């Protein structure tokens, strides 16, 4: 079939056998009739021709005035958000001691404190990156409640990834640092100030999905969640999309121990002219306070090795056993975490499990039991690999190798936190060979031996 002329008038030539031409003509007849157009038919030697004459019943539709819509966009936006209270974002008051630091002092301090790098990712004219704070008083002296709690928990000095001068100015931030270097405090401390300084509705990841989406849709001031986990759940990006619509004046802070492509895409999508602070290097690296041990083992021997490891633990040791999400065979839909936890339960060993199929209240109870030492074994999926800060975890045991090398780094970082030491034991089978080269890089970067 060939259209040979016209926009409102067109000549359609139909080629092929008589049956094919008749079928095509019937389809075109039906199409033209359904659209309310008048038409005439004709024929040629090489093929039947349909001359379709412009419609008389359907007048030409008016064109959309895009220029007018763009001109009124600002007015529509201001009307849409008129009911929301404004967000105050700049709470930073630089101390005289911080302001007096020379450029040489700033560079030396950052180098000696885990080799910190700061940069402005805003296009065009760059902003002044604030000087680091050497003492808690330099940034929180005007907030006595925060200072009282800092002293109560015994913190001696700010952690390496302290980005408070940037966040407290209301600037979007990307913070990349090894696990246990204070990323959570980097956004929580300013978060506490926000909580007490303006009308708030606060939501956090892991709660009731529908309820929290409804809350965000109505208007929200603070959202807390794990950036990496947003890649997996689907729920958090939905929250973020609503948040972008509801709060165009938002401030977004993303912190992570790794900087893979997926997290970079999230940052580009959600952050506006951010600054970046990272400790050491953006290359993938595990925390250097953890001894990493890799065991090459057949799949069928993993349980025996695990039970032997548990028996060798000291009375005050505490371990997270990381497993894959699913079993195989007849128990396909049952998390492996529950299966291994049942094994321990049968032997009279106190244990808790943590995975996505458990209700939020059960997850919180499992974590509470683990933190308080009611159980010293937590069998978990990668739900526990990020954002979980239990100070006295002595061991991480990777029963199943994670789905990617970034997850390995996050798992290892559950121990050896805040200057403490820990040990990670990882079982590797022939099914995991595809991760070998990346794993070797991680081990060698941390001066660890490998099989």
Secondary structure, 3 states (H helix, E strand, C coil): CEECCCCCCEEEEECCCHHHHHHHHHHHHHHHHHCCCCEEEEECCCCEEEEECCCCCCCCCCCCCHHHHHHCHHHHHHHHCCCCCCCCCCCCCCCHHHHCCCHHHHHHHHHHCCCEEEEECCCCCCCCCCCCCCCCHHHHCCCHHHHHHHHHHCCCCCCCCCCHHHHCCCCCEEEECCCCCCHHHHHHHHHHHHHHHCCCCEEECCCCHHHHHHHHHHCCCEEECCCCCHHHHCHHHHHHHHHHHHCCCCCCEEEECCCCHHHHHHHHHHCCCCEEEEECCCCCCCCCCEEEEEEECCHHHHHHHHHHHHHCCCCCCCEEEECCCCCCHHHCCCCHHHHHHHHHHHCCCCCEEECCCCCHHHHHHHHHHHHCCCCCEEEECHHHCCCCCCCCCCEEEECCCCCCHHHHHHHHCCCCCCCCCEEEEEEECHHHHHHHHHHHHHHHHCCCCCC
